[in-house]
Amino acid sequence: MALKALDIYKLLPKKNCKECGFPTCLTFAMKLASGKADPDTCPYLDEATKHLLKGATRPPIRRVKIGVGERSFAIGEEIVLFRHDKSFVHPPGILFQVPDLQTAEEIRRVASRVKDEVFPRVGELLRVNGIAIRNDSGSPETFGKAVRVVEETAEFPEVLIAGSPASMEAALAECGNYRPLIHAATAENHGAMCALAKRSGAPLVVKARGIDALQELAATCEAAGVQDLVLDPAPETTCEFLQTATMIRRMALARTAPELGYPVYLDATVPGREEATLSLGILKYASVIVTTPREPASLLPALTLRQNIYTDPQKPIQMTPGIYRVNNPAPGDPLLLTVNFSLTYFTLLGYLESSRIPCFLLLVDTEGFSVLTAVASGKLNENLIRDSLQRFGVEAETGHRILVLPGYAAPLSGRVEEATGWKVLVGPRDAAEVPEFLEQSWKKAAPGGSPGPAPGP
């Protein structure tokens, strides 16, 4: 079982020497308890105590890295069952599967999609992580050629799926130095697969149906010297995956079964229910998900779901506060204020850019809260707006003192005018209506009798 911080503190030398990198032994104990420090960094612990602390303070789910370079990704290190307790850490890797029986051109086409296809969303770039090559032919030579095609197209993480050690060896000859994920060691072939994983330094999937069989096989592979494991419970239904993956996570977090303290693999290539299986895997503890190549209309919802689930629920995605220029504005063009919640910013930005109306956009720091939430909580107030106008030198940029507030901030309009001395216009609540509002209302309020912004073609 895991030791609590005070239990760990009792085992420490209590010198407060700072040689471990932390200011006190109590701080070090707290970091050890959360799995964020290594007992080896304390120079005064004896080997027996270090061994005890390493077993009791390591992350309950081992961190495993797949691939090398910029496109590599890490999985594991999760420490909670529910994301409202604490944010999930490593988003699952999603990989497109291709059979080695496809032509080189077909495989290259999928690899090129994985290499180049990117979906920008709220300041992040969403994409598929890599490719899984499946040895449907049963031929080592054909499998090796398929892997070679992928390697020639791009460098990104790969899963090698083959039951034959001979086929796996042929594939590793093409990409073994790039830490592909080997799938899979089973009760029948685990000796040879463990030897290949150790030789190549690649992580290894252990595949067995049922908790007991999976735990036994993982322990066997551990004893063979393979440290980076991924668990494939081989479910026959999505319901079975949900039950098994949840049990694995519970037992790993409770540290009652250390052999299950590894990330989980999911084969989502289930005819007729692939989208549901993919979504379930994202929601319920899969760390590597293999799916058939999805069209963008089907893929983007899954990538968006992954982004949302692996965002800290206590810390919204935020933009940097400041003044942003949209469509090359000049002095005299409109000034709009909004919050630094990224979804609000990108939604409003999309409508403004498509309207081609030049304007200034002032983002104020509401700690990532939406307009309505920030107004209700008091985080968006006249003092913040006044200070932001001064801090970012807004008047010097815009050449006027007219500010458009979001519709949900209408209750603040009078107080903002008193606090800032600026004229305040209240815009619509719906971002889609902002361009029309600017075309009509700004003409009346424009400084110096300006006719206001000209609508785009």
C-alpha positions in Angstrom: 0.0 0.0 0.0 1.1 3.6 -0.6 2.6 5.5 2.3 1.3 8.8 3.4 3.5 11.9 3.6 3.8 11.8 7.4 4.7 8.1 7.3 7.4 8.8 4.8 8.6 11.8 6.8 9.3 9.5 9.8 11.7 7.5 7.6 13.7 10.5 6.5 16.8 11.9 8.2 15.1 15.2 9.0 18.3 17.2 8.3 16.5 19.8 6.0 19.8 19.9 4.1 18.1 20.8 0.7 20.5 18.4 -1.1 17.5 16.6 -2.5 16.4 19.8 -4.2 13.5 20.6 -1.8 13.6 23.1 1.1 12.7 20.7 3.9 12.4 17.0 4.5 8.6 17.4 4.9 8.4 18.9 1.4 10.4 16.0 0.1 8.1 13.6 1.9 5.0 15.2 0.3 6.6 15.0 -3.1 7.5 11.3 -2.6 3.9 10.6 -1.5 2.6 12.0 -4.7 5.1 10.2 -6.9 6.9 13.4 -7.9 10.3 12.7 -6.4 12.9 9.9 -6.3 14.2 8.5 -3.0 17.7 8.3 -4.6 18.0 12.1 -4.5 18.4 11.9 -0.7 22.1 11.2 0.0 21.4 10.1 3.7 19.0 7.2 3.1 20.3 3.7 3.5 19.5 1.1 0.7 16.8 -0.7 2.7 14.9 2.5 3.2 15.3 3.6 -0.4 14.0 0.2 -1.5 11.0 0.5 0.8 10.2 4.0 -0.4 10.6 3.2 -4.1 8.0 0.4 -3.8 5.6 2.5 -1.9 5.9 5.9 -3.7 6.4 5.1 -7.4 3.4 6.1 -9.5 0.7 3.4 -9.3 0.7 3.2 -13.1 4.1 3.1 -14.8 5.0 5.7 -17.3 5.7 4.2 -20.8 7.1 6.2 -23.7 6.2 5.1 -27.3 8.3 6.3 -30.2 11.1 8.8 -30.3 11.4 12.5 -31.3 8.8 15.2 -31.5 5.9 12.8 -32.3 6.6 10.4 -29.4 4.1 10.2 -26.6 4.0 9.1 -23.0 1.2 7.1 -21.3 0.6 6.1 -17.7 1.3 7.9 -14.5 -2.4 8.3 -13.8 -3.2 8.7 -10.1 -6.9 9.1 -9.9 -10.0 7.2 -11.0 -12.1 10.3 -11.8 -10.9 13.5 -13.5 -12.8 15.7 -11.1 -10.5 14.5 -8.3 -7.4 15.5 -10.2 -6.7 16.0 -13.9 -5.8 13.0 -16.0 -2.1 13.2 -17.1 -1.3 11.6 -20.4 -3.9 11.6 -23.3 -4.3 8.2 -25.0 -2.4 7.7 -28.2 -4.8 7.1 -31.1 -3.3 5.2 -34.1 -4.6 4.2 -37.5 -4.3 0.5 -38.3 -3.2 -0.8 -41.7 -2.9 -4.5 -42.7 0.3 -5.5 -44.3 -1.7 -7.0 -47.2 -2.5 -3.5 -48.5 -0.4 -2.1 -51.3 2.5 0.1 -50.6 0.5 3.0 -52.1 -2.4 2.4 -49.8 -0.2 2.2 -46.7 1.7 5.3 -47.8 -1.6 7.2 -48.2 -2.6 6.5 -44.6 0.9 7.3 -43.3 0.8 10.6 -45.1 -2.5 11.5 -43.5 -1.1 10.7 -40.1 2.0 12.8 -40.9 0.2 15.9 -42.2 -3.4 16.0 -41.0 -3.9 18.5 -38.2 -7.0 20.1 -36.7 -6.5 23.4 -34.9 -8.9 23.9 -32.0 -8.8 26.5 -29.2 -5.1 27.1 -29.6 -4.1 23.5 -29.8 -3.3 21.2 -32.7 -5.2 17.9 -32.7 -3.9 14.9 -34.6 -3.5 11.2 -34.8 -0.4 9.9 -33.0 0.8 7.2 -35.3 0.2 3.9 -37.2 -0.4 0.3 -36.2 0.8 -2.2 -38.8 -1.0 -5.6 -38.6 0.6 -8.8 -39.9 -2.4 -10.2 -41.7 -0.3 -12.0 -44.2 1.6 -14.1 -41.6 4.7 -13.5 -43.7 7.8 -11.9 -42.0 8.9 -10.5 -45.4 5.6 -8.9 -46.2 5.3 -7.5 -42.7 8.8 -6.0 -42.9 8.1 -4.4 -46.2 4.9 -2.8 -44.9 6.8 -1.3 -41.9 9.5 -0.1 -44.3 6.9 1.8 -46.3 5.7 3.6 -43.1 9.3 4.4 -42.1 10.0 5.9 -45.5 7.0 8.1 -45.4 7.3 9.7 -41.9 8.7 9.3 -38.4 6.0 8.8 -35.9 5.1 6.1 -33.3 4.2 2.7 -34.5 2.5 -0.4 -33.1 3.6 -3.7 -34.6 0.9 -6.3 -34.4 2.0 -9.9 -35.0 1.6 -13.1 -33.1 4.7 -14.6 -34.8 8.1 -13.8 -33.2 9.7 -14.3 -36.7 7.4 -11.6 -38.2 8.0 -9.3 -35.2 11.8 -9.7 -35.6 11.5 -8.8 -39.3 9.5 -5.6 -38.4 11.9 -4.6 -35.7 14.7 -4.9 -38.1 13.1 -1.9 -39.9 12.2 0.3 -36.9 13.5 -1.3 -33.7 15.6 1.8 -32.8 12.4 4.0 -32.8 10.7 2.4 -29.8 7.6 0.9 -31.5 5.0 -0.8 -29.3 5.2 -4.6 -29.7 1.9 -6.3 -29.7 1.8 -8.8 -28.2 3.2 -11.3 -25.7 0.8 -14.1 -25.0 0.8 -17.3 -22.9 2.2 -19.1 -26.0 4.9 -16.7 -27.2 5.9 -14.5 -24.3 9.4 -15.9 -24.0 10.4 -14.9 -27.6 8.5 -11.6 -27.4 10.2 -10.6 -24.2 13.6 -11.4 -25.7 12.7 -9.2 -28.7 11.5 -6.4 -26.5 14.7 -6.5 -24.4 16.9 -6.6 -27.4 15.2 -3.6 -29.1 14.4 -1.6 -25.9 10.8 -1.4 -27.1 7.7 -1.4 -24.8 5.7 -4.6 -24.9 2.0 -5.4 -24.9 0.9 -8.4 -22.8 -2.3 -9.9 -24.0 -4.6 -12.2 -21.9 -8.3 -12.4 -21.3 -9.3 -11.9 -17.7 -7.7 -10.1 -14.8 -6.0 -13.2 -13.3 -4.5 -14.3 -16.6 -3.3 -10.8 -17.4 -1.8 -10.3 -14.0 0.1 -13.6 -14.2 1.4 -12.9 -17.7 2.5 -9.4 -16.7 4.4 -10.8 -13.7 6.1 -13.4 -16.0 7.2 -10.6 -18.4 8.4 -8.5 -15.5 10.5 -11.4 -14.2 12.0 -11.8 -17.7 13.3 -8.2 -17.4 10.8 -6.2 -19.5 9.9 -3.1 -17.6 7.8 -1.1 -20.0 4.6 -3.1 -20.4 1.1 -2.2 -21.7 -1.9 -4.4 -20.8 -4.3 -5.8 -23.4 -7.3 -7.4 -21.6 -8.5 -8.8 -25.0 -12.2 -8.0 -24.3 -14.9 -9.6 -26.5 -17.3 -6.7 -26.0 -17.1 -3.0 -25.2 -19.0 -3.8 -22.0 -16.3 -6.3 -21.0 -13.6 -3.7 -21.7 -15.3 -1.1 -19.5 -15.5 -3.6 -16.6 -12.0 -4.9 -17.0 -10.3 -1.5 -17.6 -12.1 -0.1 -14.6 -11.0 -3.0 -12.4 -7.4 -2.7 -13.6 -7.4 1.1 -12.8 -8.9 0.5 -9.3 -6.5 -2.3 -8.4 -3.5 -0.3 -9.7 -4.4 2.8 -7.8 -4.9 0.8 -4.6 -1.6 -0.9 -5.2 -3.2 -4.3 -4.4 -1.9 -5.8 -7.7 1.5 -4.1 -8.7 1.5 -6.4 -11.8 -1.5 -4.4 -13.1 0.2 -1.0 -12.6 0.6 -0.4 -16.4 -1.3 1.5 -19.1 -4.1 -0.3 -21.0 -4.3 -1.1 -24.7 -7.6 -1.1 -26.7 -8.3 -2.5 -30.1 -11.2 -0.3 -31.3 -11.5 -1.9 -34.8 -14.9 -3.3 -33.9 -17.2 -3.5 -37.0 -20.4 -1.6 -36.4 -19.4 0.0 -33.1 -16.0 1.4 -33.8 -16.9 5.0 -32.9 -18.5 4.0 -29.6 -15.6 1.8 -28.7 -13.1 4.6 -29.5 -15.1 7.1 -27.4 -15.4 4.6 -24.5 -11.6 4.0 -24.6 -10.9 7.7 -24.3 -13.3 8.1 -21.4 -12.4 4.9 -19.5 -8.8 4.4 -19.1 -7.4 3.2 -22.5 -3.9 4.6 -23.1 -3.3 3.2 -26.6 -6.2 3.0 -28.9 -5.9 1.4 -32.4 -8.7 2.2 -34.9 -9.2 1.9 -38.6 -8.5 5.1 -40.6 -11.4 7.5 -39.8 -12.7 10.2 -42.1 -12.3 13.7 -40.6 -16.0 14.0 -39.8 -15.7 10.9 -37.6 -12.2 11.5 -36.3 -12.5 15.1 -35.2 -15.2 14.5 -32.5 -13.0 11.8 -31.0 -9.9 14.1 -30.9 -12.1 16.8 -29.4 -13.4 14.5 -26.8 -9.8 13.5 -25.9 -8.8 17.1 -25.6 -11.7 17.9 -23.3 -11.2 14.8 -21.1 -7.5 15.5 -20.7 -7.9 19.2 -19.8 -7.6 20.0 -16.1 -11.2 20.6 -15.1 -10.0 23.0 -12.4 -8.0 25.1 -14.8 -9.7 26.1 -18.1 -7.6 26.6 -21.2 -6.6 30.3 -21.3 -5.3 32.8 -23.7 -2.7 35.4 -22.7 -4.4 38.7 -21.7 -3.7 41.6 -24.0 -4.8 43.5 -27.1 -5.2 41.5 -30.3 -5.5 42.9 -33.8 -8.1 41.4 -36.1 -8.1 42.0 -39.8 -5.4 44.7 -39.7 -7.2 47.5 -37.8 -6.2 51.2 -37.8 -6.9 53.9 -35.2 -10.6 54.6 -35.1 -11.7 51.0 -35.6 -13.8 49.2 -33.0 -12.5 48.0 -29.7 -14.2 44.9 -28.2 -13.6 43.4 -24.8 -13.9 39.8 -23.9 -12.4 37.3 -21.4 -9.4 35.1 -21.8 -11.3 31.8 -21.8 -9.9 30.3 -25.0 -13.2 28.9 -26.3 -14.8 32.3 -26.0 -11.8 33.9 -27.8 -11.7 31.5 -30.7 -15.4 31.5 -31.2 -15.6 35.3 -31.4 -12.4 35.5 -33.5 -13.9 33.2 -36.1 -16.9 35.4 -36.6 -14.8 38.6 -36.7 -12.3 37.2 -39.2 -15.0 35.9 -41.5 -16.7 39.3 -41.4 -13.5 41.0 -42.4 -14.3 44.0 -40.2 -11.0 45.4 -38.8 -11.1 45.8 -35.1 -9.2 45.5 -31.8 -9.9 42.8 -29.3 -9.0 43.3 -25.6 -8.7 40.1 -23.6 -8.8 40.6 -19.8 -7.6 38.1 -17.3 -10.6 36.3 -15.7 -8.5 33.2 -15.0 -10.1 31.4 -17.9 -13.7 31.9 -16.9 -16.4 32.5 -19.5 -18.1 36.0 -19.6 -21.2 34.9 -17.8 -19.3 33.0 -15.1 -16.8 35.8 -14.7 -19.5 38.4 -14.2 -21.4 36.3 -11.8 -18.3 35.5 -9.7 -17.1 39.1 -9.8 -13.8 38.3 -11.6 -14.9 40.6 -14.5 -15.5 44.0 -12.9 -14.9 47.7 -13.6 -11.6 47.7 -11.8 -10.2 44.9 -13.9 -11.3 46.6 -17.1 -9.9 50.0 -16.0 -6.5 48.4 -15.1 -6.4 46.4 -18.4 -7.0 49.5 -20.5 -4.1 51.2 -18.7 -1.8 48.2 -18.6 -2.0 47.5 -22.3 -2.0 51.1 -23.5 -5.3 50.6 -25.4 -6.1 54.2 -26.1 -2.8 54.8 -27.9 -3.6 51.8 -30.1 -7.2 52.5 -30.9 -7.1 56.3 -31.1 -10.4 56.6 -29.3 -12.2 55.9 -25.9 -15.1 53.7 -26.9 -15.4 50.2 -25.6 -17.8 47.4 -26.7 -18.7 45.1 -23.8 -20.1 41.6 -24.3 -23.9 41.3 -23.9 -23.6 39.2 -20.7 -21.6 42.0 -19.1 -24.3 44.6 -19.6 -24.8 45.1 -15.8 -21.3 46.5 -15.6 -21.7 49.1 -18.3 -22.5 52.1 -16.0 -19.8 51.2 -13.5 -17.2 50.8 -16.3 -18.0 54.2 -17.7 -17.6 55.8 -14.2 -14.3 53.9 -13.5 -12.7 54.5 -16.8 -14.2 57.6 -18.3 -14.7 55.6 -21.5 -17.9 55.5 -23.5 -19.4 51.9 -23.3 -21.5 50.1 -25.9 -23.2 46.8 -25.0 -22.8 44.3 -27.7 -25.0 41.2 -28.3 -24.8 38.0 -26.2 -24.3 35.8 -29.3 -20.9 36.1 -30.9 -22.6 35.4 -34.3 -24.4 38.7 -34.1 -21.3 40.8 -33.3 -20.4 41.6 -37.0 -23.9 42.9 -37.7 -23.8 44.9 -34.5 -20.5 46.6 -35.5 -21.8 47.4 -39.0 -24.9 49.1 -37.6 -24.1 50.5 -34.1 -20.5 51.5 -34.6 -21.4 53.9 -37.4 -23.4 56.0 -34.8 -20.7 55.9 -32.2 -17.6 56.0 -34.3 -15.1 58.7 -33.1 -14.8 61.9 -35.1 -17.9 61.2 -37.2 -16.2 58.3 -38.9 -18.5 56.2 -41.0 -17.2 53.2 -39.1 -15.8 50.0 -40.4 -16.5 48.9 -43.9 -18.0 45.5 -44.1 -16.0 42.9 -46.0 -17.0 41.8 -49.4 
